[in-house]
Amino acid sequence: MDASFLADVRKILETLKRPPILSVSEWADTHRQLSREASAEPGRWQTERTPYLREPMDCLTDRRVETVTLMYPYSKRHKLEVD
């Protein structure tokens, strides 16, 4: 087998590799970007800036959780809206 064929097989296998399993908060910290229109602090999302959202975010993908109920002060409502 030539090196070109093996390199192609490696590329194919790499694309088939399963993505890492992340919690919602981990995914947001890695991939979510806040726009200038949606945030007073645009740029990368940082769950540590809103630690009270970590647990509800992560509960959304926890198979043991059937219902997520949020109760926050009215002043926090703008941060809780679903994008």
PDB file of N, CA, C and O in Angstrom:
ATOM      1  N   MET A   1       0.837  -1.185   0.000  1.00  0.00           N
ATOM      2  CA  MET A   1       0.000   0.000   0.000  1.00  0.00           C
ATOM      3  C   MET A   1       0.880   1.245   0.000  1.00  0.00           C
ATOM      4  O   MET A   1       1.888   1.328   0.701  1.00  0.00           O
ATOM      5  N   ASP A   2       0.463   2.192  -0.801  1.00  0.00           N
ATOM      6  CA  ASP A   2       1.278   3.400  -0.862  1.00  0.00           C
ATOM      7  C   ASP A   2       0.863   4.399   0.216  1.00  0.00           C
ATOM      8  O   ASP A   2      -0.223   4.304   0.788  1.00  0.00           O
ATOM      9  N   ALA A   3       1.739   5.343   0.476  1.00  0.00           N
ATOM     10  CA  ALA A   3       1.538   6.321   1.556  1.00  0.00           C
ATOM     11  C   ALA A   3       0.310   7.194   1.308  1.00  0.00           C
ATOM     12  O   ALA A   3      -0.376   7.585   2.251  1.00  0.00           O
ATOM     13  N   SER A   4       0.036   7.496   0.052  1.00  0.00           N
ATOM     14  CA  SER A   4      -1.119   8.336  -0.285  1.00  0.00           C
ATOM     15  C   SER A   4      -2.428   7.645   0.103  1.00  0.00           C
ATOM     16  O   SER A   4      -3.335   8.272   0.651  1.00  0.00           O
ATOM     17  N   PHE A   5      -2.510   6.360  -0.185  1.00  0.00           N
ATOM     18  CA  PHE A   5      -3.714   5.593   0.163  1.00  0.00           C
ATOM     19  C   PHE A   5      -3.906   5.556   1.680  1.00  0.00           C
ATOM     20  O   PHE A   5      -5.012   5.778   2.173  1.00  0.00           O
ATOM     21  N   LEU A   6      -2.841   5.278   2.409  1.00  0.00           N
ATOM     22  CA  LEU A   6      -2.925   5.237   3.869  1.00  0.00           C
ATOM     23  C   LEU A   6      -3.301   6.596   4.452  1.00  0.00           C
ATOM     24  O   LEU A   6      -4.056   6.661   5.422  1.00  0.00           O
ATOM     25  N   ALA A   7      -2.791   7.671   3.880  1.00  0.00           N
ATOM     26  CA  ALA A   7      -3.148   9.011   4.344  1.00  0.00           C
ATOM     27  C   ALA A   7      -4.638   9.267   4.122  1.00  0.00           C
ATOM     28  O   ALA A   7      -5.307   9.850   4.975  1.00  0.00           O
ATOM     29  N   ASP A   8      -5.153   8.828   2.968  1.00  0.00           N
ATOM     30  CA  ASP A   8      -6.586   8.983   2.675  1.00  0.00           C
ATOM     31  C   ASP A   8      -7.437   8.185   3.655  1.00  0.00           C
ATOM     32  O   ASP A   8      -8.469   8.674   4.115  1.00  0.00           O
ATOM     33  N   VAL A   9      -7.023   6.971   3.978  1.00  0.00           N
ATOM     34  CA  VAL A   9      -7.759   6.135   4.932  1.00  0.00           C
ATOM     35  C   VAL A   9      -7.758   6.792   6.304  1.00  0.00           C
ATOM     36  O   VAL A   9      -8.782   6.800   6.987  1.00  0.00           O
ATOM     37  N   ARG A  10      -6.624   7.340   6.712  1.00  0.00           N
ATOM     38  CA  ARG A  10      -6.549   8.031   8.009  1.00  0.00           C
ATOM     39  C   ARG A  10      -7.502   9.224   8.058  1.00  0.00           C
ATOM     40  O   ARG A  10      -8.171   9.441   9.068  1.00  0.00           O
ATOM     41  N   LYS A  11      -7.568  10.005   6.961  1.00  0.00           N
ATOM     42  CA  LYS A  11      -8.480  11.154   6.892  1.00  0.00           C
ATOM     43  C   LYS A  11      -9.929  10.701   7.020  1.00  0.00           C
ATOM     44  O   LYS A  11     -10.717  11.313   7.740  1.00  0.00           O
ATOM     45  N   ILE A  12     -10.273   9.630   6.321  1.00  0.00           N
ATOM     46  CA  ILE A  12     -11.641   9.107   6.372  1.00  0.00           C
ATOM     47  C   ILE A  12     -11.975   8.649   7.787  1.00  0.00           C
ATOM     48  O   ILE A  12     -13.040   8.972   8.312  1.00  0.00           O
ATOM     49  N   LEU A  13     -11.075   7.906   8.395  1.00  0.00           N
ATOM     50  CA  LEU A  13     -11.307   7.420   9.759  1.00  0.00           C
ATOM     51  C   LEU A  13     -11.417   8.582  10.744  1.00  0.00           C
ATOM     52  O   LEU A  13     -12.202   8.515  11.690  1.00  0.00           O
ATOM     53  N   GLU A  14     -10.648   9.634  10.536  1.00  0.00           N
ATOM     54  CA  GLU A  14     -10.706  10.803  11.416  1.00  0.00           C
ATOM     55  C   GLU A  14     -12.071  11.487  11.327  1.00  0.00           C
ATOM     56  O   GLU A  14     -12.604  11.943  12.339  1.00  0.00           O
ATOM     57  N   THR A  15     -12.634  11.558  10.121  1.00  0.00           N
ATOM     58  CA  THR A  15     -13.950  12.199   9.971  1.00  0.00           C
ATOM     59  C   THR A  15     -15.058  11.353  10.583  1.00  0.00           C
ATOM     60  O   THR A  15     -16.105  11.883  10.956  1.00  0.00           O
ATOM     61  N   LEU A  16     -14.845  10.062  10.690  1.00  0.00           N
ATOM     62  CA  LEU A  16     -15.849   9.172  11.278  1.00  0.00           C
ATOM     63  C   LEU A  16     -15.744   9.085  12.789  1.00  0.00           C
ATOM     64  O   LEU A  16     -16.592   8.482  13.446  1.00  0.00           O
ATOM     65  N   LYS A  17     -14.705   9.687  13.333  1.00  0.00           N
ATOM     66  CA  LYS A  17     -14.478   9.654  14.773  1.00  0.00           C
ATOM     67  C   LYS A  17     -15.623  10.345  15.504  1.00  0.00           C
ATOM     68  O   LYS A  17     -16.069  11.418  15.096  1.00  0.00           O
ATOM     69  N   ARG A  18     -16.083   9.746  16.553  1.00  0.00           N
ATOM     70  CA  ARG A  18     -17.185  10.290  17.343  1.00  0.00           C
ATOM     71  C   ARG A  18     -16.761  11.580  18.042  1.00  0.00           C
ATOM     72  O   ARG A  18     -15.691  11.636  18.648  1.00  0.00           O
ATOM     73  N   PRO A  19     -17.601  12.618  17.959  1.00  0.00           N
ATOM     74  CA  PRO A  19     -17.244  13.857  18.666  1.00  0.00           C
ATOM     75  C   PRO A  19     -17.261  13.633  20.173  1.00  0.00           C
ATOM     76  O   PRO A  19     -17.934  12.721  20.655  1.00  0.00           O
ATOM     77  N   PRO A  20     -16.532  14.451  20.916  1.00  0.00           N
ATOM     78  CA  PRO A  20     -16.514  14.271  22.369  1.00  0.00           C
ATOM     79  C   PRO A  20     -17.905  14.512  22.966  1.00  0.00           C
ATOM     80  O   PRO A  20     -18.673  15.336  22.471  1.00  0.00           O
ATOM     81  N   ILE A  21     -18.207  13.788  24.024  1.00  0.00           N
ATOM     82  CA  ILE A  21     -19.479  13.966  24.713  1.00  0.00           C
ATOM     83  C   ILE A  21     -19.311  15.126  25.692  1.00  0.00           C
ATOM     84  O   ILE A  21     -18.495  15.071  26.612  1.00  0.00           O
ATOM     85  N   LEU A  22     -20.099  16.171  25.474  1.00  0.00           N
ATOM     86  CA  LEU A  22     -20.018  17.371  26.303  1.00  0.00           C
ATOM     87  C   LEU A  22     -21.364  17.646  26.948  1.00  0.00           C
ATOM     88  O   LEU A  22     -22.411  17.364  26.364  1.00  0.00           O
ATOM     89  N   SER A  23     -21.335  18.190  28.133  1.00  0.00           N
ATOM     90  CA  SER A  23     -22.573  18.690  28.741  1.00  0.00           C
ATOM     91  C   SER A  23     -22.963  19.968  27.992  1.00  0.00           C
ATOM     92  O   SER A  23     -22.164  20.510  27.228  1.00  0.00           O
ATOM     93  N   VAL A  24     -24.172  20.440  28.209  1.00  0.00           N
ATOM     94  CA  VAL A  24     -24.618  21.666  27.548  1.00  0.00           C
ATOM     95  C   VAL A  24     -23.710  22.837  27.928  1.00  0.00           C
ATOM     96  O   VAL A  24     -23.326  23.625  27.065  1.00  0.00           O
ATOM     97  N   SER A  25     -23.369  22.955  29.198  1.00  0.00           N
ATOM     98  CA  SER A  25     -22.518  24.075  29.608  1.00  0.00           C
ATOM     99  C   SER A  25     -21.109  23.954  29.018  1.00  0.00           C
ATOM    100  O   SER A  25     -20.508  24.965  28.655  1.00  0.00           O
ATOM    101  N   GLU A  26     -20.578  22.740  28.917  1.00  0.00           N
ATOM    102  CA  GLU A  26     -19.261  22.556  28.293  1.00  0.00           C
ATOM    103  C   GLU A  26     -19.307  22.915  26.809  1.00  0.00           C
ATOM    104  O   GLU A  26     -18.395  23.555  26.286  1.00  0.00           O
ATOM    105  N   TRP A  27     -20.395  22.488  26.129  1.00  0.00           N
ATOM    106  CA  TRP A  27     -20.537  22.812  24.706  1.00  0.00           C
ATOM    107  C   TRP A  27     -20.612  24.335  24.531  1.00  0.00           C
ATOM    108  O   TRP A  27     -19.953  24.897  23.656  1.00  0.00           O
ATOM    109  N   ALA A  28     -21.413  24.990  25.363  1.00  0.00           N
ATOM    110  CA  ALA A  28     -21.561  26.443  25.263  1.00  0.00           C
ATOM    111  C   ALA A  28     -20.223  27.145  25.489  1.00  0.00           C
ATOM    112  O   ALA A  28     -19.882  28.078  24.762  1.00  0.00           O
ATOM    113  N   ASP A  29     -19.474  26.706  26.482  1.00  0.00           N
ATOM    114  CA  ASP A  29     -18.165  27.309  26.759  1.00  0.00           C
ATOM    115  C   ASP A  29     -17.208  27.128  25.581  1.00  0.00           C
ATOM    116  O   ASP A  29     -16.342  27.973  25.355  1.00  0.00           O
ATOM    117  N   THR A  30     -17.355  26.051  24.843  1.00  0.00           N
ATOM    118  CA  THR A  30     -16.467  25.747  23.726  1.00  0.00           C
ATOM    119  C   THR A  30     -16.912  26.400  22.423  1.00  0.00           C
ATOM    120  O   THR A  30     -16.078  26.889  21.661  1.00  0.00           O
ATOM    121  N   HIS A  31     -18.228  26.415  22.155  1.00  0.00           N
ATOM    122  CA  HIS A  31     -18.712  26.789  20.820  1.00  0.00           C
ATOM    123  C   HIS A  31     -19.591  28.032  20.737  1.00  0.00           C
ATOM    124  O   HIS A  31     -19.673  28.639  19.669  1.00  0.00           O
ATOM    125  N   ARG A  32     -20.241  28.429  21.809  1.00  0.00           N
ATOM    126  CA  ARG A  32     -21.231  29.504  21.717  1.00  0.00           C
ATOM    127  C   ARG A  32     -20.570  30.876  21.660  1.00  0.00           C
ATOM    128  O   ARG A  32     -19.646  31.171  22.418  1.00  0.00           O
ATOM    129  N   GLN A  33     -21.064  31.711  20.740  1.00  0.00           N
ATOM    130  CA  GLN A  33     -20.597  33.083  20.587  1.00  0.00           C
ATOM    131  C   GLN A  33     -21.787  34.023  20.770  1.00  0.00           C
ATOM    132  O   GLN A  33     -22.853  33.785  20.203  1.00  0.00           O
ATOM    133  N   LEU A  34     -21.620  35.065  21.539  1.00  0.00           N
ATOM    134  CA  LEU A  34     -22.669  36.052  21.757  1.00  0.00           C
ATOM    135  C   LEU A  34     -22.454  37.228  20.811  1.00  0.00           C
ATOM    136  O   LEU A  34     -21.346  37.755  20.706  1.00  0.00           O
ATOM    137  N   SER A  35     -23.515  37.634  20.124  1.00  0.00           N
ATOM    138  CA  SER A  35     -23.422  38.738  19.174  1.00  0.00           C
ATOM    139  C   SER A  35     -23.520  40.075  19.894  1.00  0.00           C
ATOM    140  O   SER A  35     -23.915  40.135  21.058  1.00  0.00           O
ATOM    141  N   ARG A  36     -23.165  41.124  19.209  1.00  0.00           N
ATOM    142  CA  ARG A  36     -23.281  42.482  19.759  1.00  0.00           C
ATOM    143  C   ARG A  36     -24.744  42.848  19.991  1.00  0.00           C
ATOM    144  O   ARG A  36     -25.060  43.591  20.919  1.00  0.00           O
ATOM    145  N   GLU A  37     -25.637  42.327  19.149  1.00  0.00           N
ATOM    146  CA  GLU A  37     -27.059  42.614  19.277  1.00  0.00           C
ATOM    147  C   GLU A  37     -27.680  41.904  20.487  1.00  0.00           C
ATOM    148  O   GLU A  37     -28.604  42.432  21.105  1.00  0.00           O
ATOM    149  N   ALA A  38     -27.185  40.733  20.820  1.00  0.00           N
ATOM    150  CA  ALA A  38     -27.795  39.914  21.870  1.00  0.00           C
ATOM    151  C   ALA A  38     -27.141  40.075  23.236  1.00  0.00           C
ATOM    152  O   ALA A  38     -27.658  39.570  24.233  1.00  0.00           O
ATOM    153  N   SER A  39     -26.013  40.770  23.291  1.00  0.00           N
ATOM    154  CA  SER A  39     -25.286  40.796  24.557  1.00  0.00           C
ATOM    155  C   SER A  39     -24.561  42.117  24.768  1.00  0.00           C
ATOM    156  O   SER A  39     -24.063  42.737  23.829  1.00  0.00           O
ATOM    157  N   ALA A  40     -24.520  42.523  26.018  1.00  0.00           N
ATOM    158  CA  ALA A  40     -23.716  43.697  26.381  1.00  0.00           C
ATOM    159  C   ALA A  40     -22.235  43.342  26.369  1.00  0.00           C
ATOM    160  O   ALA A  40     -21.376  44.221  26.293  1.00  0.00           O
ATOM    161  N   GLU A  41     -21.943  42.038  26.446  1.00  0.00           N
ATOM    162  CA  GLU A  41     -20.563  41.555  26.418  1.00  0.00           C
ATOM    163  C   GLU A  41     -20.428  40.530  25.292  1.00  0.00           C
ATOM    164  O   GLU A  41     -20.427  39.329  25.560  1.00  0.00           O
ATOM    165  N   PRO A  42     -20.315  40.979  24.032  1.00  0.00           N
ATOM    166  CA  PRO A  42     -20.215  40.032  22.922  1.00  0.00           C
ATOM    167  C   PRO A  42     -18.929  39.222  22.978  1.00  0.00           C
ATOM    168  O   PRO A  42     -17.944  39.616  23.602  1.00  0.00           O
ATOM    169  N   GLY A  43     -18.970  38.092  22.313  1.00  0.00           N
ATOM    170  CA  GLY A  43     -17.796  37.221  22.267  1.00  0.00           C
ATOM    171  C   GLY A  43     -18.136  35.836  22.781  1.00  0.00           C
ATOM    172  O   GLY A  43     -19.293  35.418  22.760  1.00  0.00           O
ATOM    173  N   ARG A  44     -17.125  35.136  23.239  1.00  0.00           N
ATOM    174  CA  ARG A  44     -17.290  33.761  23.687  1.00  0.00           C
ATOM    175  C   ARG A  44     -18.140  33.687  24.954  1.00  0.00           C
ATOM    176  O   ARG A  44     -17.941  34.449  25.900  1.00  0.00           O
ATOM    177  N   TRP A  45     -19.093  32.750  24.951  1.00  0.00           N
ATOM    178  CA  TRP A  45     -19.913  32.487  26.133  1.00  0.00           C
ATOM    179  C   TRP A  45     -19.026  31.924  27.236  1.00  0.00           C
ATOM    180  O   TRP A  45     -18.139  31.111  26.975  1.00  0.00           O
ATOM    181  N   GLN A  46     -19.271  32.361  28.471  1.00  0.00           N
ATOM    182  CA  GLN A  46     -18.538  31.835  29.626  1.00  0.00           C
ATOM    183  C   GLN A  46     -19.551  31.509  30.720  1.00  0.00           C
ATOM    184  O   GLN A  46     -20.106  32.413  31.345  1.00  0.00           O
ATOM    185  N   THR A  47     -19.785  30.246  30.947  1.00  0.00           N
ATOM    186  CA  THR A  47     -20.747  29.829  31.962  1.00  0.00           C
ATOM    187  C   THR A  47     -20.350  30.353  33.335  1.00  0.00           C
ATOM    188  O   THR A  47     -21.215  30.605  34.173  1.00  0.00           O
ATOM    189  N   GLU A  48     -19.076  30.517  33.571  1.00  0.00           N
ATOM    190  CA  GLU A  48     -18.631  31.017  34.884  1.00  0.00           C
ATOM    191  C   GLU A  48     -19.161  32.422  35.164  1.00  0.00           C
ATOM    192  O   GLU A  48     -19.214  32.833  36.323  1.00  0.00           O
ATOM    193  N   ARG A  49     -19.558  33.171  34.123  1.00  0.00           N
ATOM    194  CA  ARG A  49     -20.126  34.504  34.326  1.00  0.00           C
ATOM    195  C   ARG A  49     -21.572  34.434  34.798  1.00  0.00           C
ATOM    196  O   ARG A  49     -22.081  35.386  35.392  1.00  0.00           O
ATOM    197  N   THR A  50     -22.238  33.307  34.537  1.00  0.00           N
ATOM    198  CA  THR A  50     -23.621  33.088  34.977  1.00  0.00           C
ATOM    199  C   THR A  50     -23.712  31.692  35.597  1.00  0.00           C
ATOM    200  O   THR A  50     -24.372  30.812  35.043  1.00  0.00           O
ATOM    201  N   PRO A  51     -23.059  31.483  36.736  1.00  0.00           N
ATOM    202  CA  PRO A  51     -22.983  30.137  37.318  1.00  0.00           C
ATOM    203  C   PRO A  51     -24.345  29.547  37.674  1.00  0.00           C
ATOM    204  O   PRO A  51     -24.490  28.327  37.749  1.00  0.00           O
ATOM    205  N   TYR A  52     -25.342  30.401  37.894  1.00  0.00           N
ATOM    206  CA  TYR A  52     -26.672  29.893  38.230  1.00  0.00           C
ATOM    207  C   TYR A  52     -27.346  29.218  37.030  1.00  0.00           C
ATOM    208  O   TYR A  52     -28.387  28.581  37.196  1.00  0.00           O
ATOM    209  N   LEU A  53     -26.783  29.341  35.843  1.00  0.00           N
ATOM    210  CA  LEU A  53     -27.344  28.675  34.664  1.00  0.00           C
ATOM    211  C   LEU A  53     -26.721  27.304  34.399  1.00  0.00           C
ATOM    212  O   LEU A  53     -27.273  26.524  33.623  1.00  0.00           O
ATOM    213  N   ARG A  54     -25.585  26.996  35.026  1.00  0.00           N
ATOM    214  CA  ARG A  54     -24.896  25.734  34.744  1.00  0.00           C
ATOM    215  C   ARG A  54     -25.792  24.521  35.013  1.00  0.00           C
ATOM    216  O   ARG A  54     -25.939  23.657  34.148  1.00  0.00           O
ATOM    217  N   GLU A  55     -26.383  24.454  36.188  1.00  0.00           N
ATOM    218  CA  GLU A  55     -27.189  23.279  36.531  1.00  0.00           C
ATOM    219  C   GLU A  55     -28.402  23.113  35.619  1.00  0.00           C
ATOM    220  O   GLU A  55     -28.623  22.014  35.110  1.00  0.00           O
ATOM    221  N   PRO A  56     -29.198  24.167  35.392  1.00  0.00           N
ATOM    222  CA  PRO A  56     -30.331  23.975  34.473  1.00  0.00           C
ATOM    223  C   PRO A  56     -29.888  23.611  33.061  1.00  0.00           C
ATOM    224  O   PRO A  56     -30.541  22.805  32.398  1.00  0.00           O
ATOM    225  N   MET A  57     -28.789  24.194  32.595  1.00  0.00           N
ATOM    226  CA  MET A  57     -28.292  23.854  31.258  1.00  0.00           C
ATOM    227  C   MET A  57     -27.940  22.374  31.181  1.00  0.00           C
ATOM    228  O   MET A  57     -28.322  21.685  30.235  1.00  0.00           O
ATOM    229  N   ASP A  58     -27.215  21.894  32.177  1.00  0.00           N
ATOM    230  CA  ASP A  58     -26.772  20.499  32.157  1.00  0.00           C
ATOM    231  C   ASP A  58     -27.916  19.524  32.399  1.00  0.00           C
ATOM    232  O   ASP A  58     -27.857  18.384  31.939  1.00  0.00           O
ATOM    233  N   CYS A  59     -28.947  19.946  33.107  1.00  0.00           N
ATOM    234  CA  CYS A  59     -30.115  19.079  33.329  1.00  0.00           C
ATOM    235  C   CYS A  59     -30.864  18.788  32.027  1.00  0.00           C
ATOM    236  O   CYS A  59     -31.545  17.768  31.916  1.00  0.00           O
ATOM    237  N   LEU A  60     -30.738  19.678  31.047  1.00  0.00           N
ATOM    238  CA  LEU A  60     -31.458  19.496  29.786  1.00  0.00           C
ATOM    239  C   LEU A  60     -31.041  18.233  29.043  1.00  0.00           C
ATOM    240  O   LEU A  60     -31.815  17.707  28.244  1.00  0.00           O
ATOM    241  N   THR A  61     -29.841  17.740  29.291  1.00  0.00           N
ATOM    242  CA  THR A  61     -29.388  16.516  28.618  1.00  0.00           C
ATOM    243  C   THR A  61     -29.184  15.348  29.580  1.00  0.00           C
ATOM    244  O   THR A  61     -28.674  14.301  29.180  1.00  0.00           O
ATOM    245  N   ASP A  62     -29.568  15.511  30.811  1.00  0.00           N
ATOM    246  CA  ASP A  62     -29.459  14.429  31.794  1.00  0.00           C
ATOM    247  C   ASP A  62     -30.678  13.513  31.647  1.00  0.00           C
ATOM    248  O   ASP A  62     -31.809  13.946  31.870  1.00  0.00           O
ATOM    249  N   ARG A  63     -30.457  12.278  31.281  1.00  0.00           N
ATOM    250  CA  ARG A  63     -31.561  11.336  31.043  1.00  0.00           C
ATOM    251  C   ARG A  63     -32.388  11.049  32.284  1.00  0.00           C
ATOM    252  O   ARG A  63     -33.529  10.601  32.182  1.00  0.00           O
ATOM    253  N   ARG A  64     -31.825  11.302  33.443  1.00  0.00           N
ATOM    254  CA  ARG A  64     -32.568  11.067  34.684  1.00  0.00           C
ATOM    255  C   ARG A  64     -33.543  12.191  35.001  1.00  0.00           C
ATOM    256  O   ARG A  64     -34.424  12.029  35.846  1.00  0.00           O
ATOM    257  N   VAL A  65     -33.392  13.332  34.327  1.00  0.00           N
ATOM    258  CA  VAL A  65     -34.230  14.495  34.591  1.00  0.00           C
ATOM    259  C   VAL A  65     -35.395  14.520  33.609  1.00  0.00           C
ATOM    260  O   VAL A  65     -35.199  14.449  32.396  1.00  0.00           O
ATOM    261  N   GLU A  66     -36.603  14.621  34.143  1.00  0.00           N
ATOM    262  CA  GLU A  66     -37.789  14.655  33.295  1.00  0.00           C
ATOM    263  C   GLU A  66     -38.318  16.063  33.091  1.00  0.00           C
ATOM    264  O   GLU A  66     -38.875  16.364  32.034  1.00  0.00           O
ATOM    265  N   THR A  67     -38.155  16.933  34.084  1.00  0.00           N
ATOM    266  CA  THR A  67     -38.689  18.286  34.012  1.00  0.00           C
ATOM    267  C   THR A  67     -37.661  19.266  34.562  1.00  0.00           C
ATOM    268  O   THR A  67     -37.015  19.010  35.578  1.00  0.00           O
ATOM    269  N   VAL A  68     -37.524  20.387  33.871  1.00  0.00           N
ATOM    270  CA  VAL A  68     -36.659  21.457  34.351  1.00  0.00           C
ATOM    271  C   VAL A  68     -37.538  22.687  34.550  1.00  0.00           C
ATOM    272  O   VAL A  68     -38.135  23.189  33.597  1.00  0.00           O
ATOM    273  N   THR A  69     -37.615  23.163  35.770  1.00  0.00           N
ATOM    274  CA  THR A  69     -38.401  24.339  36.093  1.00  0.00           C
ATOM    275  C   THR A  69     -37.463  25.426  36.590  1.00  0.00           C
ATOM    276  O   THR A  69     -36.668  25.205  37.503  1.00  0.00           O
ATOM    277  N   LEU A  70     -37.561  26.598  35.982  1.00  0.00           N
ATOM    278  CA  LEU A  70     -36.688  27.703  36.361  1.00  0.00           C
ATOM    279  C   LEU A  70     -37.481  28.759  37.105  1.00  0.00           C
ATOM    280  O   LEU A  70     -38.563  29.158  36.675  1.00  0.00           O
ATOM    281  N   MET A  71     -36.936  29.204  38.219  1.00  0.00           N
ATOM    282  CA  MET A  71     -37.548  30.289  38.983  1.00  0.00           C
ATOM    283  C   MET A  71     -36.436  31.272  39.334  1.00  0.00           C
ATOM    284  O   MET A  71     -35.611  31.014  40.211  1.00  0.00           O
ATOM    285  N   TYR A  72     -36.432  32.406  38.632  1.00  0.00           N
ATOM    286  CA  TYR A  72     -35.416  33.419  38.828  1.00  0.00           C
ATOM    287  C   TYR A  72     -36.095  34.768  39.001  1.00  0.00           C
ATOM    288  O   TYR A  72     -37.250  34.928  38.605  1.00  0.00           O
ATOM    289  N   PRO A  73     -35.409  35.732  39.581  1.00  0.00           N
ATOM    290  CA  PRO A  73     -35.983  37.074  39.695  1.00  0.00           C
ATOM    291  C   PRO A  73     -36.225  37.664  38.308  1.00  0.00           C
ATOM    292  O   PRO A  73     -35.539  37.325  37.344  1.00  0.00           O
ATOM    293  N   TYR A  74     -37.195  38.538  38.229  1.00  0.00           N
ATOM    294  CA  TYR A  74     -37.556  39.162  36.959  1.00  0.00           C
ATOM    295  C   TYR A  74     -36.352  39.851  36.323  1.00  0.00           C
ATOM    296  O   TYR A  74     -36.245  39.885  35.097  1.00  0.00           O
ATOM    297  N   SER A  75     -35.467  40.386  37.107  1.00  0.00           N
ATOM    298  CA  SER A  75     -34.307  41.109  36.579  1.00  0.00           C
ATOM    299  C   SER A  75     -33.355  40.199  35.800  1.00  0.00           C
ATOM    300  O   SER A  75     -32.536  40.696  35.027  1.00  0.00           O
ATOM    301  N   LYS A  76     -33.443  38.900  35.982  1.00  0.00           N
ATOM    302  CA  LYS A  76     -32.564  37.952  35.283  1.00  0.00           C
ATOM    303  C   LYS A  76     -33.207  37.394  34.014  1.00  0.00           C
ATOM    304  O   LYS A  76     -32.558  36.643  33.286  1.00  0.00           O
ATOM    305  N   ARG A  77     -34.446  37.735  33.734  1.00  0.00           N
ATOM    306  CA  ARG A  77     -35.180  37.122  32.641  1.00  0.00           C
ATOM    307  C   ARG A  77     -34.490  37.269  31.286  1.00  0.00           C
ATOM    308  O   ARG A  77     -34.560  36.357  30.461  1.00  0.00           O
ATOM    309  N   HIS A  78     -33.827  38.393  31.042  1.00  0.00           N
ATOM    310  CA  HIS A  78     -33.190  38.618  29.748  1.00  0.00           C
ATOM    311  C   HIS A  78     -32.057  37.628  29.494  1.00  0.00           C
ATOM    312  O   HIS A  78     -31.747  37.344  28.338  1.00  0.00           O
ATOM    313  N   LYS A  79     -31.445  37.107  30.524  1.00  0.00           N
ATOM    314  CA  LYS A  79     -30.358  36.150  30.355  1.00  0.00           C
ATOM    315  C   LYS A  79     -30.876  34.734  30.166  1.00  0.00           C
ATOM    316  O   LYS A  79     -30.126  33.852  29.751  1.00  0.00           O
ATOM    317  N   LEU A  80     -32.131  34.508  30.462  1.00  0.00           N
ATOM    318  CA  LEU A  80     -32.684  33.154  30.411  1.00  0.00           C
ATOM    319  C   LEU A  80     -33.420  32.859  29.121  1.00  0.00           C
ATOM    320  O   LEU A  80     -33.831  31.720  28.897  1.00  0.00           O
ATOM    321  N   GLU A  81     -33.597  33.848  28.272  1.00  0.00           N
ATOM    322  CA  GLU A  81     -34.322  33.619  27.034  1.00  0.00           C
ATOM    323  C   GLU A  81     -33.566  32.616  26.171  1.00  0.00           C
ATOM    324  O   GLU A  81     -32.341  32.668  26.061  1.00  0.00           O
ATOM    325  N   VAL A  82     -34.310  31.713  25.567  1.00  0.00           N
ATOM    326  CA  VAL A  82     -33.692  30.688  24.724  1.00  0.00           C
ATOM    327  C   VAL A  82     -33.377  31.283  23.379  1.00  0.00           C
ATOM    328  O   VAL A  82     -34.233  31.897  22.742  1.00  0.00           O
ATOM    329  N   ASP A  83     -32.120  31.099  22.939  1.00  0.00           N
ATOM    330  CA  ASP A  83     -31.687  31.625  21.629  1.00  0.00           C
ATOM    331  C   ASP A  83     -32.213  30.735  20.527  1.00  0.00           C
ATOM    332  O   ASP A  83     -31.965  30.996  19.350  1.00  0.00           O
TER     333      ASP A  83
END
